[in-house]
Amino acid sequence: MSTVAFLIQNYLPLSEPFIYNQLINLVDYQAVVATAKTLNRELFPFKKIWSEENLTSKKRFFSRARYALTGNYPSLVKYLTENQTVLLHAHFGFQGTVMQRLAKFTRLPLLTTVFGVDISAFPRIWSYRLRLEKLFQYVSGCIFLCDKMKKR
């Protein structure tokens, strides 16, 4: 079965149950999660989670360095390949900017959900604004909270 990989900085803050609903209600595709850190697993039980925190500190260090240079994060790319991933779905804009290199490396389409502070407050920071502009030129699609945010 084809897979959508949800790219989430932290799985899963109490303020983001809508992401959990997306994961468990996905139809026609399998969902997997790639995250830096896991939180609240007892409240949001989900089996298919790759978490950077499960790597040794040495492996995490060298994987981050390789990712910065090439866009390849070996253990994550292996996880995505093993799960037959066909789409990367980043939550939210900042995560999309971070995972853009992974999308380029794997040649997988990248969908980014943009909901709040990532499009309203962070763009005031010029370096983040530049990263967002690059992201919007690259992504296969964006989901915005409303038209007003889309026009920003």
Secondary structure as UniProt FT lines:
FT   STRAND          3..11
FT   TURN            14..15
FT   HELIX           17..24
FT   STRAND          30..38
FT   TURN            41..43
FT   STRAND          49..51
FT   HELIX           52..54
FT   HELIX           57..70
FT   HELIX           74..82
FT   TURN            83..84
FT   STRAND          85..91
FT   HELIX           93..106
FT   STRAND          110..114
FT   HELIX           117..120
FT   HELIX           122..124
FT   HELIX           126..138
FT   STRAND          141..144
FT   HELIX           147..151
//
